[in-house]
Amino acid sequence: MEQLINLINEISSNDEMETVINAIKKKQKELKAELTLNALKSFEVGDVVLCNARDGVHEATITKINRTTADIEIGKNKYTAPLSILKPMEVAS
């Protein structure tokens, strides 16, 4: 990782920087797609999961699963959340 940071610090043009940024965005998209696919395989309606929200981690119940999102309930509130931010309860331990 340190070697990568050193290489980034050697970038000397906007074109080079744009190439690096695009490569990072592409890899980020691939990793998120992998998380979503794994979530689709492991979640079912009625599962209790952990939702990693902006204001902390919440326990939620899945009420519907879509292609990339899930409808969830946290308490009496209903939300639509990306599958990539949901984790099975046993992973949290």
N, C-alpha and C positions, 0 to 999 in steps of 0.2 A: 504494500500500500504506500509506503514511504517513497518507493521508486516511482510510482505513478504520480504522486504529488510533485515530486521533483521534475518529472517530465512536463506536467501541466505548467509549472512555474517557468519553464523554458519557452513557452509559446510566445511568439513574437508578432503575430498578425491576427487580425479579426477573422480572416478566412480559416486559419488553423483553429482558432477558438470555436468558431461555428461548427467545424467538423467534429471536434471533441464533444461539444454540447449535443449535437445530433446523435452521436454514437451513444451517449449516456441516456438520452431520451428513449432511443430505440431499445436499449437494454432494460430500462425501467418499465417500458410497455410490455416487453416479453415476460419479465418477472411478475408483473401484475396479472397478466393473462394466465400464467401458470398457477398463481394463487387462486384465481377465480375458478379455473378448471378443477383444481383440487377441492375447493369448497363445494362446487356443484356435485362432485362425487360423494362427499362426506355428509352433507346436510340434508335433512328431511323436514317437512312441515311438522311443527310441534317440538322440534329440538330446542333446548335451552342453550344459548350461546353467550359468549362475551362480545360486546360491541365496543370497539376502541374508538370512542367519539372524542370530539374536541374538548369536552368538559370532563373527560375521564372515562373509565371503563364501566360499562353498565351490563347487567344481566338482562338478556332479551329472549323472547320466544319468537321463533320463525312462524309466520302465518301463511306465507306464500313464497315460492322460489321462482324467480324469473331467470333470464339468460345471464345477466351480469349483476343483478341486484336481488335483494330479498325484502319482502315486507315483514317488519318486525314489530313487536309490542314491547315497550319498556313501561312497566306499570300499566296505566290505562291509556298511555299515549301510543300512537301508531306512527311508524316511520318507514321510509324506504332507504335501505342502506346498501352500499356496494358490498358484494360478497367478500372482497379482499380485506375488509375491516372486521369481519366476524371470525371468531375463533371458537372451537369446541370447548366446552367446560373443562375437560380433562387436560387440555393443553395449558390452561392457566395455572395449574398447580406447580 
